[in-house]
Amino acid sequence: MFALLLTVVGTSLSGVIAPGPMFAVTITKSFKSPWAGTLMALGHAVVEVPLIILLYFGLSHFFENTVVQFVFSILGGGVLIWLAIGLLKTPNEIKDGGRDIRYGAFTAGIIMTGLNPFFIMWWVTVGVLLLIKFMAYWEIVAVGLTVFIIAHWFCDLIWLSFVSAVVYKTHNMWGATVQALVFIVAGLLMVGFGGWFIISGFRLLF
């Protein structure tokens, strides 16, 4: 059981640490608060916990549908590009205002999770197999699901909180120009991910 739990943690960390929209927004939000990563993780859980429960009880086939994946890809990609506009200000505007997307960290965590098609696809493939193997060792479903969810979500919480704390404590040493570049790079990353989502969506149909 302990080895299986380590597998859950290790597999979860491999997905959590990989750079993506959640990571980019966490960095920009951390300029203003050391708790941004924690709030992002809580917003992430609002989407992820119900999804895990639904997948366990058989909804994985719904998300495997090509049309559903296409809709998530186009919608998610479009929203990411739209939100990136809030980061892609002129360098002077960023230096003066430290602007980012208008949503708070908690709401941003929900948006970055719920509209990320590759997050859904990871759960439908890797995640659901991991969940099934883990749950095979538990006679009481509620207990097994609770342990699995906590183990997985703590990976998100610890990593995002760590990133947030480091950025908040060190960003004043970066200088205005570097801070401006961070916002621009984060915005460009979000545009890139958004475009990738949209292209991947169309590839599902053609």
Sequence and secondary structure as in RCSB ss.txt:
>XXXX:A:sequence
MFALLLTVVGTSLSGVIAPGPMFAVTITKSFKSPWAGTLMALGHAVVEVPLIILLYFGLSHFFENTVVQFVFSIL
GGGVLIWLAIGLLKTPNEIKDGGRDIRYGAFTAGIIMTGLNPFFIMWWVTVGVLLLIKFMAYWEIVAVGLTVFII
AHWFCDLIWLSFVSAVVYKTHNMWGATVQALVFIVAGLLMVGFGGWFIISGFRLLF
>XXXX:A:secstr
 HHHHHHHHHHHHHHHHS  HHHHHHHHHTTT TTHHHHHHHHHHHHHHHHHHHIIIIIHHHHH HHHHHHHHHH
HHHHHHHHHTTT   HHHHHHH    SS HHHHHHHHHHT HHHHHHIIIIIHHHHHHHHTT SSHHHHHHHHHH
HHHHHHHHHHHHHHHHHHHHGGGT HHHHHHHHHHHHHHHHHHHHHHHHHHHHHH 
